[in-house]
Amino acid sequence: MKRRSFITGGSALLAGSGLGVAAAAPDAVGPGFDREFDLVVVGSGTGLAAALIAASEGLSVLVLEKAGVIGGTTLVSGGVLWVPVNRVMQREGLDDNRDDAKRYLTRLSRGQASAEIIDAFIDNGADMLEAVERHSPIRWRVSRFMGRMPDYHAEWPGAMIHGRSVETAVEAAGALGGHLISLLYEGCLAAGVEFWTEAPAQRLITTELSGSRRVSGIQVRRGTVTQNVRAHRGVILATGGFERNAEMKTHFLRGPSPYTLGAPGNRGDGIHMGMAVGADLRNMNECWHLVVYKALAEAQGHLAGGAGLFGQVDKTQPGAIVVNRHGERFFNEAGSYDASWQSFHTWENWGDFRYRNLPAYTLSDHALREAGFVAGCRAGEPLPEWVLQADTLEGLAVQAGINAAALQRTVERFNRHAAQGRDPDYHRGESLMDTLGSGDAADTLRPLTEGPYYLAEISPADLGTSGGLRVNGKAQVVDVFDQPIPGLYASGNTAGVGGPGALYGGGGGTLGPAMTFAYIAARHAAGAEAYSAVPREGA
């Protein structure tokens, strides 16, 4: 498979390009098993880091992928990794230190990540980057997105304004998730990893050994045939989150997140398999936050990445604000996307018991329309029918059923303060992230003064869920009695690591922890300190 096939676009790849890797006929390896490997990795997004490292350590590795192509949600990501105290920044003359990283991450976690998990991330992230570079065609550099990518909460103690976000060193337009997957895949093939696509894992196989139960393999469906695959060193679950499972989202998340950019197959399969063998859960009330245009998500949200980023980007621009049905603003529209989602879920404990900030709308003026930041449409392009427009704020409010008098007051108050370069209500423009590092509030604050005006409904959404199976600092899945389940590991959105915890540090805050814990899992499975492998037939 040529590298360029991955780079041309995520949704199209998931819909069409076939990356099936033909496997040899099953070998007889003993009663009850059809094939055997040292390690089985379930999921081919960030789990490829585990496959690469394990194979480079000399283990035989199988990667199982439910879809017809590899890559998962990573394929449609930006391809950036947030890794504190990395040595890539040192090569570029930048400094970081462990104490600052821990201080920042501890605050970010909001109590939903243990010190053990935070320490494991800090102490292994830099080694992960070096190992991936050593065993694949990847060469890292500090991210050049918008010139300088600050930590998302750069004003907090321990944060940095540049250096913790890294990316593959390639000159290419757009997101680099496809490029990252392509290079990881090349490294895996060179190391001898075997791939099965269109091969959904169904359940873990456990074995009683010396009075205790351990995971010894996995059951896989390939076409109409079910096969049992033995995994001597263990199974790593990296199947993504449960963002495509509406029932799980309803019962676990803090509030509604009806739309997602996640891969279509992410229904919590790995989490279910882990729960079936006694795994504990962590961080299940969190997701990777985002805001989308509701109509666009309704039309295209069934595709990976289909809900799009326009709803997130347009609301941050000068000449736009977000209001609820009461005509009120309720958050910093330019704030980092990881911290905006929960603002929609303010609860009214009277009357019909509703979320006060749902529905919500982005309100834009004509100058912003001419700049090409309304519904993602360039100047001169026709707007979709779901964008309301009127010459006056009152006319717009009547169309949408918004309190017209309150909307007028809201806009007048915002305009008065924006003309002074400030936002005393929600502090828009005060953070480096609000202006992508420029530090100039004018980059996001401007009065809405020129009609016609435009209104489009937005919705909380997610890049994926970020809770899952509880793991320890060695990426071993832990049961409800605080004991590791022998032979079982988890990483990425299948594990309850998060960023670690509730929020994440900066650009690439999903992929950095995911690939780090994949690396930790692979190293532990391959290392001398790992538990004894299941005896091979005849051994």
KOLMI-154987 format. One record per residue (C-alpha): residue in one letter; x, y, z; residue number from 1. Coordinates in nm, 3 decimals. Example, Ala and Ser with C-alpha at 12.3 -4.5 7.8 and 13.67 -1.06 7.14 Angstrom:
 rest       u       v       w  nr
    A   1.230  -0.450   0.780   1
    S   1.367  -0.106   0.714   2
***
This chain:
 rest       u       v       w  nr
    M   0.000   0.000   0.000   1
    K   0.156   0.329  -0.109   2
    R   0.205   0.600   0.150   3
    R   0.025   0.864  -0.055   4
    S  -0.298   0.663  -0.037   5
    F  -0.328   0.752   0.331   6
    I  -0.260   1.120   0.290   7
    T  -0.539   1.210   0.048   8
    G  -0.823   1.226   0.302   9
    G  -0.973   1.042   0.596  10
    S  -1.341   0.998   0.513  11
    A  -1.274   0.883   0.159  12
    L  -1.025   0.626   0.283  13
    L  -1.264   0.483   0.537  14
    A  -1.536   0.464   0.276  15
    G  -1.338   0.305  -0.001  16
    S  -0.970   0.219  -0.003  17
    G  -0.917  -0.148   0.082  18
    L  -0.613  -0.228   0.289  19
    G  -0.697  -0.593   0.353  20
    V  -0.382  -0.797   0.413  21
    A  -0.426  -1.154   0.308  22
    A  -0.332  -1.403   0.576  23
    A  -0.211  -1.756   0.527  24
    A  -0.444  -2.044   0.600  25
    P  -0.481  -2.110   0.972  26
    D  -0.216  -2.332   1.121  27
    A  -0.306  -2.602   1.369  28
    V  -0.152  -2.489   1.696  29
    G  -0.326  -2.703   1.950  30
    P  -0.671  -2.773   2.084  31
    G  -0.913  -2.484   2.052  32
    F  -0.685  -2.241   1.863  33
    D  -0.646  -2.173   1.492  34
    R  -0.344  -1.939   1.496  35
    E  -0.090  -1.823   1.752  36
    F   0.110  -1.506   1.804  37
    D   0.304  -1.360   2.090  38
    L   0.087  -1.049   2.098  39
    V  -0.246  -0.950   1.948  40
    V  -0.330  -0.580   1.909  41
    V  -0.699  -0.509   1.855  42
    G  -0.742  -0.182   1.667  43
    S  -0.518  -0.020   1.407  44
    G  -0.513   0.349   1.501  45
    T  -0.274   0.445   1.778  46
    G  -0.252   0.072   1.853  47
    L  -0.005   0.056   1.565  48
    A   0.253   0.204   1.801  49
    A   0.216  -0.103   2.023  50
    A   0.244  -0.338   1.726  51
    L   0.555  -0.158   1.599  52
    I   0.736  -0.163   1.932  53
    A   0.643  -0.523   2.019  54
    A   0.754  -0.652   1.679  55
    S   1.076  -0.454   1.706  56
    E   1.134  -0.629   2.039  57
    G   1.116  -0.962   1.856  58
    L   0.755  -1.062   1.927  59
    S   0.525  -1.206   1.662  60
    V   0.235  -0.962   1.636  61
    L  -0.111  -0.969   1.484  62
    V  -0.319  -0.653   1.438  63
    L  -0.695  -0.700   1.412  64
    E  -0.906  -0.429   1.249  65
    K  -1.285  -0.431   1.241  66
    A  -1.307  -0.200   0.938  67
    G  -1.190  -0.264   0.585  68
    V  -0.899  -0.021   0.619  69
    I  -0.656   0.053   0.896  70
    G  -0.628   0.382   1.081  71
    G  -0.941   0.427   1.289  72
    T  -1.015   0.781   1.405  73
    T  -0.643   0.864   1.391  74
    L  -0.673   0.855   1.013  75
    V  -0.889   1.170   1.016  76
    S  -0.701   1.344   1.299  77
    G  -0.449   1.624   1.279  78
    G  -0.170   1.374   1.337  79
    V  -0.018   1.584   1.618  80
    L   0.099   1.435   1.949  81
    W   0.114   1.630   2.276  82
    V   0.404   1.491   2.480  83
    P   0.558   1.688   2.769  84
    V   0.933   1.681   2.837  85
    N   0.996   1.540   2.492  86
    R   1.342   1.544   2.343  87
    V   1.221   1.660   2.002  88
    M   1.189   2.012   2.142  89
    Q   1.539   1.983   2.288  90
    R   1.672   1.923   1.937  91
    E   1.511   2.254   1.843  92
    G   1.653   2.444   2.139  93
    L   1.345   2.441   2.364  94
    D   1.338   2.337   2.731  95
    D   1.077   2.168   2.948  96
    N   1.093   2.008   3.290  97
    R   0.912   1.730   3.467  98
    D   0.788   1.934   3.763  99
    D   0.613   2.184   3.536 100
    A   0.459   1.906   3.331 101
    K   0.325   1.731   3.639 102
    R   0.185   2.053   3.785 103
    Y   0.002   2.130   3.461 104
    L  -0.127   1.777   3.405 105
    T  -0.249   1.740   3.760 106
    R  -0.467   2.048   3.721 107
    L  -0.590   1.932   3.380 108
    S  -0.694   1.592   3.512 109
    R  -0.959   1.741   3.745 110
    G  -0.903   1.450   3.980 111
    Q  -0.985   1.188   3.718 112
    A  -0.633   1.053   3.669 113
    S  -0.416   0.904   3.940 114
    A  -0.061   1.019   4.005 115
    E   0.053   0.678   3.877 116
    I  -0.105   0.739   3.536 117
    I   0.024   1.096   3.512 118
    D   0.376   0.983   3.606 119
    A   0.367   0.698   3.356 120
    F   0.272   0.938   3.078 121
    I   0.541   1.192   3.164 122
    D   0.814   0.930   3.212 123
    N   0.747   0.730   2.895 124
    G   0.629   0.982   2.636 125
    A   0.972   1.097   2.527 126
    D   1.097   0.738   2.504 127
    M   0.792   0.648   2.294 128
    L   0.870   0.921   2.042 129
    E   1.231   0.806   2.013 130
    A   1.137   0.439   1.979 131
    V   0.882   0.510   1.707 132
    E   1.138   0.721   1.524 133
    R   1.399   0.446   1.557 134
    H   1.176   0.169   1.421 135
    S   0.975   0.348   1.151 136
    P   1.021   0.607   0.875 137
    I   0.879   0.876   1.107 138
    R   1.088   1.181   1.190 139
    W   0.936   1.416   1.447 140
    R   0.948   1.792   1.469 141
    V   0.783   2.047   1.697 142
    S   0.441   2.127   1.551 143
    R   0.433   2.423   1.317 144
    F   0.056   2.459   1.315 145
    M  -0.026   2.831   1.295 146
    G   0.343   2.898   1.350 147
    R   0.339   2.818   1.722 148
    M   0.107   2.582   1.909 149
    P   0.071   2.679   2.275 150
    D  -0.063   2.451   2.544 151
    Y  -0.438   2.497   2.551 152
    H  -0.427   2.659   2.895 153
    A  -0.102   2.846   2.858 154
    E  -0.177   3.076   3.153 155
    W  -0.182   2.790   3.403 156
    P   0.124   2.707   3.614 157
    G   0.348   2.456   3.439 158
    A   0.217   2.526   3.088 159
    M   0.434   2.606   2.786 160
    I   0.370   2.830   2.489 161
    H   0.553   2.605   2.242 162
    G   0.722   2.267   2.213 163
    R   0.501   1.997   2.365 164
    S   0.303   1.937   2.044 165
    V   0.501   1.738   1.786 166
    E   0.420   1.611   1.436 167
    T   0.570   1.416   1.152 168
    A   0.826   1.621   0.962 169
    V   0.656   1.655   0.627 170
    E   0.543   1.952   0.422 171
    A   0.179   1.880   0.341 172
    A  -0.144   2.072   0.344 173
    G  -0.417   1.988   0.593 174
    A  -0.430   1.730   0.868 175
    L  -0.148   1.477   0.898 176
    G  -0.333   1.183   1.056 177
    G  -0.320   0.984   0.734 178
    H   0.052   1.047   0.702 179
    L   0.112   0.933   1.060 180
    I  -0.083   0.611   1.004 181
    S   0.097   0.548   0.675 182
    L   0.441   0.570   0.834 183
    L   0.344   0.359   1.135 184
    Y   0.205   0.098   0.898 185
    E   0.526   0.093   0.694 186
    G   0.727   0.041   1.011 187
    C   0.497  -0.240   1.122 188
    L   0.525  -0.421   0.789 189
    A   0.902  -0.394   0.794 190
    A   0.902  -0.543   1.145 191
    G   0.689  -0.839   1.035 192
    V   0.350  -0.745   1.183 193
    E   0.056  -0.934   1.032 194
    F  -0.271  -0.750   0.964 195
    W  -0.626  -0.881   0.941 196
    T  -0.885  -0.630   0.824 197
    E  -1.262  -0.681   0.829 198
    A  -1.188  -0.900   1.130 199
    P  -1.394  -0.786   1.430 200
    A  -1.285  -0.927   1.763 201
    Q  -1.575  -1.083   1.950 202
    R  -1.452  -1.185   2.293 203
    L  -1.143  -1.252   2.498 204
    I  -1.036  -1.609   2.568 205
    T  -0.919  -1.682   2.919 206
    T  -0.719  -1.973   3.060 207
    E  -0.688  -2.104   3.413 208
    L  -0.320  -2.123   3.503 209
    S  -0.193  -2.212   3.850 210
    G  -0.525  -2.124   4.005 211
    S  -0.563  -1.784   3.839 212
    R  -0.730  -1.672   3.521 213
    R  -0.542  -1.487   3.248 214
    V  -0.623  -1.369   2.898 215
    S  -0.467  -1.618   2.660 216
    G  -0.624  -1.522   2.329 217
    I  -0.911  -1.371   2.140 218
    Q  -1.203  -1.485   1.927 219
    V  -1.224  -1.322   1.584 220
    R  -1.481  -1.332   1.306 221
    R  -1.342  -1.341   0.952 222
    G  -1.622  -1.346   0.701 223
    T  -1.851  -1.630   0.806 224
    V  -1.579  -1.809   1.002 225
    T  -1.494  -1.765   1.369 226
    Q  -1.131  -1.824   1.464 227
    N  -0.960  -1.846   1.800 228
    V  -0.619  -1.679   1.813 229
    R  -0.378  -1.758   2.091 230
    A  -0.177  -1.466   2.233 231
    H   0.116  -1.592   2.440 232
    R   0.220  -1.253   2.580 233
    G  -0.121  -1.095   2.587 234
    V  -0.384  -0.888   2.409 235
    I  -0.376  -0.509   2.377 236
    L  -0.720  -0.354   2.333 237
    A  -0.695  -0.034   2.126 238
    T  -1.038  -0.040   1.964 239
    G  -1.133   0.325   2.022 240
    G  -1.412   0.456   2.238 241
    F  -1.790   0.426   2.247 242
    E  -1.877   0.743   2.056 243
    R  -2.093   0.552   1.807 244
    N  -2.293   0.382   2.081 245
    A  -2.583   0.611   2.173 246
    E  -2.692   0.395   2.466 247
    M  -2.349   0.404   2.629 248
    K  -2.319   0.780   2.573 249
    T  -2.659   0.836   2.731 250
    H  -2.571   0.641   3.044 251
    F  -2.206   0.741   3.090 252
    L  -2.139   1.096   2.963 253
    R  -2.206   1.407   3.169 254
    G  -2.450   1.542   2.912 255
    P  -2.566   1.508   2.551 256
    S  -2.303   1.462   2.281 257
    P  -2.517   1.344   1.989 258
    Y  -2.255   1.383   1.716 259
    T  -1.899   1.263   1.672 260
    L  -1.606   1.270   1.433 261
    G  -1.502   0.922   1.549 262
    A  -1.467   0.615   1.327 263
    P  -1.802   0.452   1.240 264
    G  -1.713   0.124   1.411 265
    N  -1.633   0.271   1.752 266
    R  -1.912   0.121   1.957 267
    G  -1.718   0.028   2.269 268
    D  -1.623  -0.324   2.159 269
    G  -1.297  -0.337   2.350 270
    I  -1.456  -0.189   2.660 271
    H  -1.727  -0.455   2.650 272
    M  -1.472  -0.733   2.607 273
    G  -1.272  -0.606   2.903 274
    M  -1.580  -0.570   3.121 275
    A  -1.673  -0.931   3.042 276
    V  -1.354  -1.052   3.213 277
    G  -1.392  -0.827   3.516 278
    A  -1.224  -0.500   3.418 279
    D  -1.286  -0.185   3.616 280
    L  -1.369   0.145   3.440 281
    R  -1.234   0.499   3.461 282
    N  -1.308   0.847   3.316 283
    M  -1.630   0.720   3.153 284
    N  -1.807   1.054   3.193 285
    E  -1.563   1.233   2.962 286
    C  -1.510   1.275   2.590 287
    W  -1.283   1.477   2.363 288
    H  -1.497   1.789   2.334 289
    L  -1.602   1.968   2.016 290
    V  -1.874   2.195   1.874 291
    V  -2.038   2.126   1.536 292
    Y  -2.308   2.269   1.314 293
    K  -2.611   2.055   1.391 294
    A  -2.747   2.032   1.035 295
    L  -2.408   1.943   0.891 296
    A  -2.363   1.673   1.155 297
    E  -2.710   1.536   1.083 298
    A  -2.628   1.507   0.714 299
    Q  -2.270   1.381   0.725 300
    G  -2.206   1.268   1.081 301
    H  -2.230   0.899   0.992 302
    L  -1.887   0.933   0.831 303
    A  -1.559   0.952   1.020 304
    G  -1.484   1.321   1.043 305
    G  -1.805   1.398   0.856 306
    A  -1.950   1.636   1.113 307
    G  -1.663   1.869   1.030 308
    L  -1.479   2.144   1.212 309
    F  -1.658   2.447   1.066 310
    G  -1.890   2.481   1.364 311
    Q  -1.591   2.486   1.597 312
    V  -1.388   2.734   1.393 313
    D  -1.655   2.983   1.281 314
    K  -1.776   3.070   1.632 315
    T  -1.427   3.182   1.736 316
    Q  -1.395   3.447   1.466 317
    P  -1.423   3.825   1.517 318
    G  -1.780   3.917   1.429 319
    A  -1.942   3.605   1.582 320
    I  -2.091   3.514   1.918 321
    V  -2.288   3.215   2.050 322
    V  -2.629   3.257   2.214 323
    N  -2.893   3.028   2.364 324
    R  -3.270   3.040   2.308 325
    H  -3.293   3.314   2.571 326
    G  -3.069   3.538   2.361 327
    E  -2.784   3.510   2.612 328
    R  -2.417   3.436   2.567 329
    F  -2.297   3.157   2.796 330
    F  -1.927   3.094   2.735 331
    N  -1.602   3.213   2.578 332
    E  -1.662   3.137   2.210 333
    A  -1.289   3.142   2.133 334
    G  -1.192   2.912   2.420 335
    S  -1.017   2.583   2.354 336
    Y  -1.248   2.313   2.226 337
    D  -1.151   2.070   2.502 338
    A  -1.310   2.298   2.762 339
    S  -1.623   2.425   2.581 340
    W  -1.845   2.117   2.571 341
    Q  -1.969   2.124   2.929 342
    S  -2.090   2.484   2.901 343
    F  -2.386   2.359   2.698 344
    H  -2.509   2.144   2.987 345
    T  -2.618   2.402   3.243 346
    W  -2.931   2.255   3.402 347
    E  -3.257   2.435   3.476 348
    N  -3.405   2.276   3.789 349
    W  -3.751   2.422   3.733 350
    G  -4.034   2.384   3.484 351
    D  -3.955   2.122   3.221 352
    F  -3.604   2.051   3.361 353
    R  -3.413   2.149   3.049 354
    Y  -3.058   2.228   2.952 355
    R  -3.055   2.606   2.950 356
    N  -2.800   2.631   2.668 357
    L  -2.957   2.383   2.429 358
    P  -3.037   2.466   2.159 359
    A  -2.759   2.714   2.088 360
    Y  -2.670   2.924   1.784 361
    T  -2.374   3.099   1.628 362
    L  -2.467   3.457   1.538 363
    S  -2.250   3.625   1.273 364
    D  -2.250   3.960   1.095 365
    H  -2.209   4.029   0.724 366
    A  -1.842   4.120   0.747 367
    L  -1.773   3.769   0.874 368
    R  -1.984   3.624   0.593 369
    E  -1.765   3.813   0.345 370
    A  -1.458   3.671   0.518 371
    G  -1.584   3.316   0.458 372
    F  -1.664   3.207   0.814 373
    V  -2.037   3.135   0.805 374
    A  -2.128   2.765   0.773 375
    G  -1.786   2.705   0.622 376
    C  -1.890   2.882   0.302 377
    R  -1.655   3.107   0.111 378
    A  -1.761   3.457   0.022 379
    G  -2.004   3.445  -0.270 380
    E  -2.095   3.080  -0.220 381
    P  -2.463   3.020  -0.145 382
    L  -2.539   2.944   0.217 383
    P  -2.718   2.621   0.307 384
    E  -3.087   2.652   0.385 385
    W  -3.028   2.579   0.754 386
    V  -2.855   2.916   0.797 387
    L  -3.114   3.180   0.890 388
    Q  -3.054   3.537   0.776 389
    A  -3.220   3.874   0.828 390
    D  -3.134   4.241   0.797 391
    T  -3.201   4.300   1.168 392
    L  -3.137   4.113   1.490 393
    E  -3.508   4.126   1.569 394
    G  -3.598   3.963   1.239 395
    L  -3.346   3.687   1.301 396
    A  -3.472   3.627   1.655 397
    V  -3.831   3.593   1.534 398
    Q  -3.729   3.327   1.279 399
    A  -3.542   3.125   1.540 400
    G  -3.781   3.169   1.831 401
    I  -3.520   3.354   2.037 402
    N  -3.606   3.628   2.286 403
    A  -3.557   3.932   2.060 404
    A  -3.520   4.196   2.330 405
    A  -3.265   3.988   2.519 406
    L  -3.069   3.921   2.199 407
    Q  -3.054   4.292   2.123 408
    R  -2.925   4.365   2.475 409
    T  -2.667   4.086   2.451 410
    V  -2.527   4.215   2.122 411
    E  -2.521   4.575   2.243 412
    R  -2.329   4.475   2.557 413
    F  -2.083   4.258   2.365 414
    N  -2.027   4.530   2.104 415
    R  -1.962   4.797   2.365 416
    H  -1.694   4.593   2.537 417
    A  -1.548   4.445   2.217 418
    A  -1.486   4.795   2.087 419
    Q  -1.267   4.838   2.395 420
    G  -1.088   4.507   2.329 421
    R  -1.227   4.323   2.629 422
    D  -1.493   4.075   2.740 423
    P  -1.564   4.110   3.113 424
    D  -1.841   3.848   3.097 425
    Y  -1.650   3.548   2.956 426
    H  -1.289   3.673   2.919 427
    R  -1.270   3.610   2.547 428
    G  -0.935   3.711   2.403 429
    E  -0.745   3.688   2.730 430
    S  -0.588   3.347   2.668 431
    L  -0.311   3.280   2.418 432
    M  -0.521   2.996   2.281 433
    D  -0.810   3.235   2.212 434
    T  -0.597   3.403   1.949 435
    L  -0.379   3.102   1.857 436
    G  -0.078   3.248   2.030 437
    S  -0.082   3.604   1.895 438
    G  -0.189   3.751   2.227 439
    D  -0.396   4.017   2.047 440
    A  -0.758   4.024   2.162 441
    A  -0.854   4.200   1.838 442
    D  -0.796   3.869   1.662 443
    T  -1.119   3.739   1.811 444
    L  -1.304   4.042   1.952 445
    R  -1.490   4.270   1.711 446
    P  -1.834   4.429   1.740 447
    L  -2.118   4.280   1.534 448
    T  -2.228   4.595   1.355 449
    E  -2.309   4.522   0.992 450
    G  -2.619   4.342   0.871 451
    P  -2.755   4.124   0.733 452
    Y  -2.701   3.885   1.023 453
    Y  -2.678   3.506   1.013 454
    L  -2.779   3.241   1.262 455
    A  -2.694   2.869   1.257 456
    E  -2.767   2.607   1.522 457
    I  -2.466   2.439   1.679 458
    S  -2.439   2.138   1.907 459
    P  -2.199   1.984   2.154 460
    A  -2.019   1.691   1.993 461
    D  -1.698   1.496   2.032 462
    L  -1.389   1.371   1.858 463
    G  -1.447   1.047   2.048 464
    T  -1.503   0.934   2.404 465
    S  -1.205   0.927   2.639 466
    G  -1.305   0.685   2.914 467
    G  -1.271   0.310   2.925 468
    L  -1.096   0.022   3.092 469
    R  -0.898   0.114   3.400 470
    V  -0.525   0.057   3.357 471
    N  -0.225   0.093   3.582 472
    G   0.104   0.261   3.501 473
    K   0.214  -0.045   3.303 474
    A  -0.099  -0.026   3.082 475
    Q  -0.230  -0.348   3.235 476
    V  -0.607  -0.361   3.265 477
    V  -0.710  -0.365   3.631 478
    D  -1.011  -0.547   3.771 479
    V  -1.267  -0.422   4.025 480
    F  -1.049  -0.557   4.309 481
    D  -0.748  -0.346   4.205 482
    Q  -0.561  -0.642   4.058 483
    P  -0.409  -0.652   3.707 484
    I  -0.579  -0.897   3.473 485
    P  -0.286  -1.106   3.343 486
    G  -0.247  -1.093   2.968 487
    L  -0.472  -0.791   2.913 488
    Y  -0.364  -0.436   2.824 489
    A  -0.549  -0.130   2.695 490
    S  -0.452   0.200   2.536 491
    G  -0.604   0.492   2.352 492
    N  -0.975   0.560   2.393 493
    T  -1.035   0.201   2.502 494
    A  -0.847   0.278   2.822 495
    G  -0.967   0.522   3.085 496
    V  -0.650   0.730   3.067 497
    G  -0.790   1.040   2.899 498
    G  -0.555   1.333   2.868 499
    P  -0.471   1.196   3.141 500
    G  -0.803   1.265   3.310 501
    A  -1.077   1.503   3.202 502
    L  -0.902   1.761   2.981 503
    Y  -0.592   1.752   2.767 504
    G  -0.284   1.959   2.743 505
    G  -0.263   2.093   2.391 506
    G  -0.274   2.009   2.023 507
    G  -0.238   1.631   1.997 508
    G  -0.360   1.573   2.351 509
    T  -0.551   1.264   2.238 510
    L  -0.275   1.094   2.038 511
    G   0.011   1.167   2.278 512
    P  -0.125   0.968   2.575 513
    A  -0.273   0.704   2.345 514
    M   0.055   0.620   2.173 515
    T   0.247   0.646   2.499 516
    F   0.032   0.384   2.673 517
    A   0.043   0.167   2.362 518
    Y   0.422   0.184   2.388 519
    I   0.412   0.104   2.761 520
    A   0.187  -0.197   2.697 521
    A   0.411  -0.334   2.424 522
    R   0.725  -0.292   2.633 523
    H   0.567  -0.463   2.932 524
    A   0.438  -0.753   2.723 525
    A   0.784  -0.801   2.572 526
    G   0.984  -0.748   2.890 527
    A   1.137  -0.987   3.139 528
    E   0.918  -0.846   3.415 529
    A   0.606  -0.959   3.231 530
    Y   0.416  -1.252   3.377 531
    S   0.484  -1.599   3.240 532
    A   0.352  -1.667   2.893 533
    V   0.097  -1.940   2.835 534
    P   0.299  -2.253   2.758 535
    R   0.316  -2.328   2.387 536
    E   0.213  -2.667   2.260 537
    G   0.502  -2.905   2.304 538
    A   0.701  -2.656   2.513 539
***
